[in-house]
Each structure stands twice: as C-alpha cells, then as structure tokens.
Amino acid sequence: MKERVLQVRRLGRFNYAEGLSVQKALETKVIDLRQEDYLLLLEHPHTFTLGRRSKDGDGVLASAEALKKIGVEVFSINRGGKVTYHGIGQIVGYPIISLSPDRKDVHKYIRDLEEVLIRTMADFDIEAFRIEDLTGVHTKEGKIAAIGVHIKRWVTTHGFALNVNTDLSYYDHIIACEGEPVTSMEKILGREVPLQEVEDALVKNFSEVFEIKTVKDHDSVINKKAEVI
C-alpha cells in the first residue's frame, strides 16, 4: 500500500466563507484523486456556526443588532452538532482526508480527533479527557475543544476548534453544543500560549494518531483568497 501523505497548510487568520471555499475545493480534489490528504490550521474572525442539529438559529442568544455590534458573522453549515464559536486566539483544524479504504468508521474518526487534542493538551501539562455521550475534549474547568465533522464519499471536512487564547465572553451569546461550560489553554495555564507551538504539537500528534506522514505543501498559493489547490 502506498504511504499516506498529509499536506499541512497553516493559513493564519482566514475569513470563514473563504475557509469553506478552500475546504470544498480540497474535498473535491481528494475525492477525485485519493492521492494526498490535507490538514488546514487557521484562525477565524469572530464567527458563530450553526450545525445540522441547530434549527432556525436556535442556540444563538444575541439579536442581529447585537451580533453586528460585537462583530460576529453567522453561518449555517453542513457539519454535525449545534452552535459553536470560532474566533481570534482559537486554532481551527480542518482535516480533509480520505477514510477509504481502511478507516471507514465515523465514530472512530471522531475518537481519533479527540485523541489528537488530548495528547496535545498533555504536551502543555493540561489534563484533558472525553465525556461519555458528548463530542469534544474536556478539562476539569470546562470544554476546551469542540468537534463537528462532515463526511462525503468517505472524505472528511470541518473538524475541531481548540480554545488557546480565546476571548471566552463570546460564548455568552450562544448555547454552545450541549450547553457545557467552556475554558481555554490561557485560562488554565494563566498565560498566553504561542499559537505556533500549539500548531506544532497538533501536527505531531495528528501524524502519530492517524499514522500518516506530514509534509509541507510547497505548491500552495500565497494569496489567501486563491489558497485552494
């Protein structure tokens, strides 16, 4: 079997709508070619996303006027789950990988994403764990990472959102996921954490958990609006 290769793209701060476009293009590429997989690591401006289990915007507590005042965009998307927040100081990871032929198990895929995050937290001396019947990664102080995925023809999109130096006050405007309390690495450690260090740990642990070699994508376009293929 040919060795799997994961192209890691660190996109920095990236508009949410443009991020959806990048995911869609790479999803099509992976479905068509099944040659390379991708892991996008980025940071979004303030955004609330409504998953498939969120009906008619339920879970967003703020009015349209209030959302405009605090600078939040809202998107309805095709990932699983309800409402979550993306924003500055948070690392969002979008794996666009083929689970075919040997990883065709949605629940295992989610558990593996949780394992990547749990190992990453351990690298920073944070004890993180799963809670039965809930998706995501938790600590004694609250949920630190949300997970919501979409799978088409066994190719994944969307992924996880890890609170690193996140302004947690934005969660006051939503009922996040199942209403669990939330926390961040900064809050637990009492200091700001360099995003690059956390990204490095995420890449290392993703490679180990998914048993896939990671390489730098030299062919990616620098212009972020064109950062697709």
DRENTI-993384 format. One record per residue (C-alpha): residue number from 0; residue in one letter; chain; z, x, y. Coordinates in Angstrom, 3 decimals, decimal comma, m for minus. Each point is the difference from the previous one (the first is absolute). Layout:
BEGIN
+-----+-----+-------+----------+----------+----------+
!   n ! res ! chain !        w !        u !        v !
+-----+-----+-------+----------+----------+----------+
! NUM !   A !     A !        Z !        X !        Y !
...
+-----+-----+-------+----------+----------+----------+
END
This chain:
BEGIN
+-----+-----+-------+----------+----------+----------+
!   n ! res ! chain !        w !        u !        v !
+-----+-----+-------+----------+----------+----------+
!   0 !   M !     A !    0,000 !    0,000 !    0,000 !
!   1 !   K !     A !   m0,922 !    1,266 !    3,466 !
!   2 !   E !     A !    2,967 !    1,146 !    2,086 !
!   3 !   R !     A !    0,977 !   m2,581 !    2,602 !
!   4 !   V !     A !   m0,192 !    1,113 !    3,626 !
!   5 !   L !     A !    1,844 !   m1,578 !    2,932 !
!   6 !   Q !     A !   m1,340 !    0,496 !    3,518 !
!   7 !   V !     A !    2,929 !   m0,084 !    2,445 !
!   8 !   R !     A !   m0,811 !   m1,054 !    3,556 !
!   9 !   R !     A !    2,682 !    0,253 !    2,677 !
!  10 !   L !     A !   m1,316 !   m2,194 !    2,783 !
!  11 !   G !     A !    2,857 !    0,060 !    2,493 !
!  12 !   R !     A !    0,426 !   m3,061 !    2,229 !
!  13 !   F !     A !   m2,651 !   m2,497 !   m0,962 !
!  14 !   N !     A !   m0,812 !   m3,535 !    1,154 !
!  15 !   Y !     A !    0,766 !   m2,550 !   m2,726 !
!  16 !   A !     A !   m3,410 !   m1,729 !    0,094 !
!  17 !   E !     A !   m1,762 !    3,355 !   m0,283 !
!  18 !   G !     A !    2,294 !    0,871 !   m2,905 !
!  19 !   L !     A !   m1,143 !   m3,146 !   m1,807 !
!  20 !   S !     A !   m3,609 !    1,033 !    0,558 !
!  21 !   V !     A !    0,615 !    3,468 !   m1,438 !
!  22 !   Q !     A !    1,720 !   m1,465 !   m3,042 !
!  23 !   K !     A !   m2,854 !   m2,431 !   m0,630 !
!  24 !   A !     A !   m2,636 !    2,721 !    0,190 !
!  25 !   L !     A !    1,908 !    2,313 !   m2,332 !
!  26 !   E !     A !    0,753 !   m2,865 !   m2,390 !
!  27 !   T !     A !   m3,746 !   m0,645 !   m0,298 !
!  28 !   K !     A !   m0,665 !    3,714 !   m0,520 !
!  29 !   V !     A !    2,613 !    0,332 !   m2,753 !
!  30 !   I !     A !   m1,193 !   m3,172 !   m1,759 !
!  31 !   D !     A !   m3,622 !    1,166 !    0,087 !
!  32 !   L !     A !    0,474 !    3,662 !   m0,943 !
!  33 !   R !     A !    3,383 !    0,353 !   m1,801 !
!  34 !   Q !     A !   m0,084 !    3,721 !    0,796 !
!  35 !   E !     A !    2,749 !    0,627 !    2,543 !
!  36 !   D !     A !    3,133 !   m1,810 !    1,108 !
!  37 !   Y !     A !    1,564 !   m0,022 !    3,475 !
!  38 !   L !     A !    3,419 !   m0,042 !    1,612 !
!  39 !   L !     A !    0,086 !   m0,861 !    3,695 !
!  40 !   L !     A !    3,181 !    0,887 !    1,912 !
!  41 !   L !     A !    0,270 !   m1,373 !    3,515 !
!  42 !   E !     A !    2,091 !   m1,623 !    2,704 !
!  43 !   H !     A !   m0,892 !   m3,362 !    1,543 !
!  44 !   P !     A !    0,770 !   m1,400 !    3,446 !
!  45 !   H !     A !    2,452 !   m2,916 !   m0,127 !
!  46 !   T !     A !   m1,397 !   m2,543 !   m2,460 !
!  47 !   F !     A !    1,215 !   m2,922 !   m2,100 !
!  48 !   T !     A !   m2,016 !   m0,695 !   m3,144 !
!  49 !   L !     A !    0,048 !   m3,268 !   m1,920 !
!  50 !   G !     A !   m0,579 !    0,351 !   m3,738 !
!  51 !   R !     A !   m1,313 !   m2,624 !   m2,403 !
!  52 !   R !     A !    3,447 !   m1,562 !   m0,431 !
!  53 !   S !     A !    0,350 !   m0,654 !    3,735 !
!  54 !   K !     A !   m1,283 !   m3,458 !    0,929 !
!  55 !   D !     A !   m1,090 !   m0,845 !    3,548 !
!  56 !   G !     A !    1,867 !    2,931 !    1,488 !
!  57 !   D !     A !    3,398 !   m0,962 !   m1,391 !
!  58 !   G !     A !    2,371 !    2,922 !    0,203 !
!  59 !   V !     A !   m1,021 !    0,961 !    3,549 !
!  60 !   L !     A !    2,827 !   m1,146 !    2,259 !
!  61 !   A !     A !   m1,451 !    1,016 !    3,368 !
!  62 !   S !     A !   m2,343 !   m2,177 !    2,045 !
!  63 !   A !     A !   m3,494 !    1,155 !    0,917 !
!  64 !   E !     A !    1,265 !    0,747 !    3,502 !
!  65 !   A !     A !    2,915 !    2,050 !   m1,321 !
!  66 !   L !     A !   m2,306 !    1,936 !   m2,349 !
!  67 !   K !     A !   m2,241 !    0,881 !    2,921 !
!  68 !   K !     A !    3,008 !    1,149 !    2,014 !
!  69 !   I !     A !    1,197 !    2,401 !   m2,703 !
!  70 !   G !     A !   m3,557 !    1,177 !   m0,743 !
!  71 !   V !     A !   m0,387 !   m1,238 !   m3,572 !
!  72 !   E !     A !   m3,270 !   m1,031 !   m1,665 !
!  73 !   V !     A !    0,043 !   m2,371 !   m2,985 !
!  74 !   F !     A !   m2,395 !    0,157 !   m2,963 !
!  75 !   S !     A !   m0,386 !   m2,249 !   m3,050 !
!  76 !   I !     A !   m1,083 !    2,177 !   m2,921 !
!  77 !   N !     A !   m0,636 !   m0,155 !   m3,745 !
!  78 !   R !     A !    2,882 !    2,135 !   m1,257 !
!  79 !   G !     A !    2,849 !   m1,518 !   m1,984 !
!  80 !   G !     A !    3,320 !   m0,896 !    1,583 !
!  81 !   K !     A !    1,035 !   m1,719 !    3,206 !
!  82 !   V !     A !    0,545 !    1,405 !    3,507 !
!  83 !   T !     A !    0,604 !    3,659 !    0,749 !
!  84 !   Y !     A !   m0,032 !    2,347 !    2,965 !
!  85 !   H !     A !   m2,050 !    3,109 !    0,671 !
!  86 !   G !     A !    0,658 !    2,173 !    2,999 !
!  87 !   I !     A !    0,606 !    3,305 !    1,688 !
!  88 !   G !     A !    2,275 !    2,341 !   m1,929 !
!  89 !   Q !     A !   m0,961 !   m1,548 !   m3,325 !
!  90 !   I !     A !   m2,242 !    1,594 !   m2,632 !
!  91 !   V !     A !   m2,461 !   m2,402 !   m1,588 !
!  92 !   G !     A !   m1,683 !    1,071 !   m3,225 !
!  93 !   Y !     A !   m3,200 !   m1,582 !   m1,265 !
!  94 !   P !     A !   m1,008 !    1,197 !   m3,475 !
!  95 !   I !     A !   m3,588 !   m0,975 !   m0,767 !
!  96 !   I !     A !   m0,074 !    0,974 !   m3,644 !
!  97 !   S !     A !   m1,604 !   m1,201 !   m3,197 !
!  98 !   L !     A !    2,476 !   m1,191 !   m2,624 !
!  99 !   S !     A !   m2,816 !   m0,148 !   m2,551 !
! 100 !   P !     A !   m0,113 !    0,890 !   m2,820 !
! 101 !   D !     A !    3,526 !    1,229 !   m0,818 !
! 102 !   R !     A !    2,321 !   m1,587 !    2,616 !
! 103 !   K !     A !   m0,944 !   m3,700 !   m0,161 !
! 104 !   D !     A !    3,495 !   m1,328 !    0,583 !
! 105 !   V !     A !    0,818 !   m1,457 !    3,422 !
! 106 !   H !     A !    3,764 !    0,010 !   m0,546 !
! 107 !   K !     A !   m0,052 !    3,638 !   m1,136 !
! 108 !   Y !     A !   m2,040 !    0,910 !    3,067 !
! 109 !   I !     A !    2,617 !   m1,538 !    2,300 !
! 110 !   R !     A !    2,835 !    1,681 !   m1,920 !
! 111 !   D !     A !   m1,852 !    3,322 !    0,343 !
! 112 !   L !     A !   m0,294 !   m0,460 !    3,776 !
! 113 !   E !     A !    3,724 !   m0,689 !    0,097 !
! 114 !   E !     A !    0,608 !    3,168 !   m2,021 !
! 115 !   V !     A !   m2,021 !    2,066 !    2,500 !
! 116 !   L !     A !    2,164 !   m1,340 !    2,817 !
! 117 !   I !     A !    3,286 !    0,425 !   m1,891 !
! 118 !   R !     A !   m0,832 !    3,646 !   m0,763 !
! 119 !   T !     A !   m0,996 !    0,564 !    3,622 !
! 120 !   M !     A !    3,320 !   m1,382 !    1,206 !
! 121 !   A !     A !    1,798 !    2,291 !   m2,465 !
! 122 !   D !     A !   m1,809 !    2,951 !    1,590 !
! 123 !   F !     A !    1,862 !   m0,901 !    3,216 !
! 124 !   D !     A !    3,341 !   m0,615 !   m1,756 !
! 125 !   I !     A !   m0,289 !   m3,773 !    0,343 !
! 126 !   E !     A !    1,009 !   m2,056 !   m3,020 !
! 127 !   A !     A !   m2,631 !   m2,719 !   m0,469 !
! 128 !   F !     A !   m0,501 !   m2,506 !   m2,791 !
! 129 !   R !     A !   m1,728 !   m3,139 !   m1,222 !
! 130 !   I !     A !    1,572 !   m3,453 !   m0,007 !
! 131 !   E !     A !   m0,930 !   m2,247 !   m2,904 !
! 132 !   D !     A !   m2,458 !   m2,779 !    0,878 !
! 133 !   L !     A !   m0,697 !    1,517 !    3,442 !
! 134 !   T !     A !   m2,897 !    2,251 !    0,984 !
! 135 !   G !     A !    0,562 !    3,104 !    2,090 !
! 136 !   V !     A !    2,585 !    2,755 !    0,297 !
! 137 !   H !     A !    3,583 !   m0,525 !    1,109 !
! 138 !   T !     A !    3,051 !    1,985 !    1,046 !
! 139 !   K !     A !    3,646 !   m0,985 !    0,407 !
! 140 !   E !     A !   m0,744 !   m0,616 !    3,677 !
! 141 !   G !     A !   m3,040 !   m2,204 !   m0,582 !
! 142 !   K !     A !   m3,662 !   m0,006 !   m0,941 !
! 143 !   I !     A !   m1,775 !    3,172 !    1,083 !
! 144 !   A !     A !   m3,522 !   m0,569 !   m1,338 !
! 145 !   A !     A !   m2,140 !   m3,093 !   m0,517 !
! 146 !   I !     A !   m2,852 !   m0,275 !   m2,508 !
! 147 !   G !     A !   m2,893 !   m2,446 !   m0,014 !
! 148 !   V !     A !   m3,243 !    0,579 !   m1,868 !
! 149 !   H !     A !   m3,394 !   m1,523 !   m0,686 !
! 150 !   I !     A !   m2,094 !    0,841 !   m3,050 !
! 151 !   K !     A !   m3,720 !   m0,708 !   m0,389 !
! 152 !   R !     A !   m1,832 !    1,031 !   m3,161 !
! 153 !   W !     A !    3,004 !    2,243 !   m0,730 !
! 154 !   V !     A !   m0,300 !    1,851 !    3,315 !
! 155 !   T !     A !    3,053 !   m0,139 !    2,259 !
! 156 !   T !     A !    0,322 !   m0,526 !    3,749 !
! 157 !   H !     A !    2,953 !   m0,438 !    2,391 !
! 158 !   G !     A !    3,131 !    1,732 !   m1,290 !
! 159 !   F !     A !    3,352 !    0,950 !    1,512 !
! 160 !   A !     A !    1,781 !    0,274 !    3,345 !
! 161 !   L !     A !    2,867 !    2,500 !    0,261 !
! 162 !   N !     A !    2,437 !   m0,193 !    2,917 !
! 163 !   V !     A !    0,470 !    3,555 !    1,226 !
! 164 !   N !     A !    0,828 !   m0,072 !    3,733 !
! 165 !   T !     A !   m0,731 !   m3,698 !    0,358 !
! 166 !   D !     A !    1,325 !   m2,188 !    2,824 !
! 167 !   L !     A !    1,737 !   m2,547 !   m2,227 !
! 168 !   S !     A !    0,390 !   m2,530 !    2,822 !
! 169 !   Y !     A !   m3,535 !   m1,244 !   m0,741 !
! 170 !   Y !     A !    1,278 !   m1,429 !   m3,273 !
! 171 !   D !     A !    2,135 !   m2,411 !    2,060 !
! 172 !   H !     A !   m3,193 !   m1,951 !    0,718 !
! 173 !   I !     A !   m0,899 !   m0,684 !   m3,656 !
! 174 !   I !     A !    1,517 !   m0,971 !   m3,306 !
! 175 !   A !     A !   m1,155 !    3,091 !   m1,837 !
! 176 !   C !     A !   m0,951 !   m0,421 !   m3,668 !
! 177 !   E !     A !    2,955 !   m1,820 !   m1,588 !
! 178 !   G !     A !    2,237 !    0,348 !    3,047 !
! 179 !   E !     A !    1,728 !    3,205 !   m1,121 !
! 180 !   P !     A !    1,653 !    2,251 !    2,621 !
! 181 !   V !     A !   m2,112 !    3,034 !    0,935 !
! 182 !   T !     A !    0,751 !    3,609 !    0,835 !
! 183 !   S !     A !   m1,790 !    3,279 !    0,703 !
! 184 !   M !     A !    0,253 !    3,666 !   m0,910 !
! 185 !   E !     A !    1,027 !    0,774 !    3,585 !
! 186 !   K !     A !    2,843 !   m2,530 !   m0,128 !
! 187 !   I !     A !    1,308 !    1,293 !   m3,328 !
! 188 !   L !     A !   m0,285 !    3,695 !    0,833 !
! 189 !   G !     A !    1,062 !   m0,300 !    3,633 !
! 190 !   R !     A !   m2,979 !    2,002 !    1,228 !
! 191 !   E !     A !   m3,709 !   m0,334 !    0,673 !
! 192 !   V !     A !   m2,069 !    1,099 !   m2,993 !
! 193 !   P !     A !   m3,387 !    1,768 !    0,482 !
! 194 !   L !     A !   m2,695 !   m2,315 !   m1,369 !
! 195 !   Q !     A !   m2,026 !    2,925 !   m1,354 !
! 196 !   E !     A !    2,887 !    1,100 !   m2,213 !
! 197 !   V !     A !    0,258 !   m3,490 !   m1,461 !
! 198 !   E !     A !   m3,769 !   m0,173 !   m0,503 !
! 199 !   D !     A !    0,105 !    3,338 !   m1,849 !
! 200 !   A !     A !    2,657 !   m1,365 !   m2,352 !
! 201 !   L !     A !   m1,912 !   m3,244 !   m0,533 !
! 202 !   V !     A !   m3,178 !    1,881 !   m0,955 !
! 203 !   K !     A !    1,884 !    2,262 !   m2,422 !
! 204 !   N !     A !    1,776 !   m2,890 !   m1,681 !
! 205 !   F !     A !   m3,103 !   m2,195 !   m0,133 !
! 206 !   S !     A !   m1,856 !    2,810 !   m1,754 !
! 207 !   E !     A !    2,803 !    0,409 !   m2,547 !
! 208 !   V !     A !    0,626 !   m3,682 !   m0,726 !
! 209 !   F !     A !   m3,670 !   m0,918 !   m0,275 !
! 210 !   E !     A !   m0,924 !    3,282 !   m1,705 !
! 211 !   I !     A !   m2,860 !    0,615 !    2,370 !
! 212 !   K !     A !   m1,134 !    3,128 !    1,828 !
! 213 !   T !     A !    0,015 !   m0,276 !    3,789 !
! 214 !   V !     A !   m2,563 !    1,719 !    2,188 !
! 215 !   K !     A !   m0,737 !    0,075 !    3,712 !
! 216 !   D !     A !   m3,018 !   m2,071 !    0,939 !
! 217 !   H !     A !   m2,278 !    2,391 !    1,889 !
! 218 !   D !     A !   m2,721 !   m2,618 !    0,379 !
! 219 !   S !     A !    1,964 !   m2,587 !    1,977 !
! 220 !   V !     A !   m1,271 !   m0,840 !    3,484 !
! 221 !   I !     A !    2,261 !    1,046 !    2,874 !
! 222 !   N !     A !   m0,791 !   m3,031 !    2,175 !
! 223 !   K !     A !    2,657 !   m2,464 !   m1,159 !
! 224 !   K !     A !   m2,175 !   m3,079 !    0,523 !
! 225 !   A !     A !   m2,537 !    1,564 !   m2,349 !
! 226 !   E !     A !    2,564 !    1,347 !   m2,475 !
! 227 !   V !     A !   m1,360 !   m1,892 !   m2,966 !
! 228 !   I !     A !   m2,013 !    2,147 !   m2,404 !
+-----+-----+-------+----------+----------+----------+
END
